[in-house]
Amino acid sequence: MKKDNLKQQYRINEQIRVREVRIVGDDVESTVMPTAKALQMAEAQGVDLVEISPNAVPPVCRLIDYSKFCLLYTSPSPRDG
């Protein structure tokens, strides 16, 4: 059930419909770029473009494998224990 909530909460790849986004990631310097260029960058790296902060101006997106992203947010944390 948590994964279904994640799918509704985060937009990925072509679901992101804004003109430009701020990109963050492990091997990426934080920068603002057109969404189309960010999608090309994600595709070239074999990962997804995941919108993690839609209310920011511009929205913040992360270059990450979406299944890995879901695991990060659905794994029980030590605090939950």
N, C-alpha and C positions, 0 to 999 in steps of 0.2 A: 504494500500500500504506500509506503514511503516513496518508492520509485515513481509511482503514478503521480504523486504530489510534485516530485522534482520535475517530471516532464511537463507539467502544467506551469510550474514556476519559472523555469529557465527556457529562453528561446535559444535555438542553435542554428547555425549556418544560414540557410535561406529564410528562416523564420525572422531573422533580424532585418527590419525594414527601415532603418534610419540612414541618413546620408553618410555620417561618419561616426567612428567609434574610437575609444581609447583602448589600446591593446596592452595587456600585461601577460606575462608568462615566465616560465623558468629561464628560457634562453632569449628573451625578447626585452629590449629596453622599452619602457613605458612611452608610448607615442600615440598621437592622434592621426588617423588615416581614414580614407574613404572605405566604407564597408566592403565594396567590391574588391579592393586591394587586400583587405584583411582576410576575406574569404579565399583569395588566391594564395595568400601566404599560408593559411591553414591547410589548404589542399596540398600545397607543395611539401609541407612538413608531415602530411599524413595524419593530421589531427582535426578536431572540430573547433569552430568558433563558438564559444558559449558566452552568452550575455549574463554577467554576474551582478551587475548593478545598473538596472534599466533606468533608474531615476536620476542618475548622475548626468551632467551635461559636459561632453557627450557621454552616452552610455559606456560603461566599462565592460570589455569582453576579454576572455582568457583563451589562449590557444592551448587546448588540452583534449585528450581523448575523452569523449563524453561518458563512456562506460567507466573509465577511471574516475572521472569527476563525480559520477553517481556513487561509486564505492566510497569515496572520501566523505560524502555527506550522509551515507546510510549506515556506515560502520558505527557500532556502538562506541561511544567515547568512554574512557576510564571514569569520568565523572558520573556517567549514567549507572554504573555498576552498583 
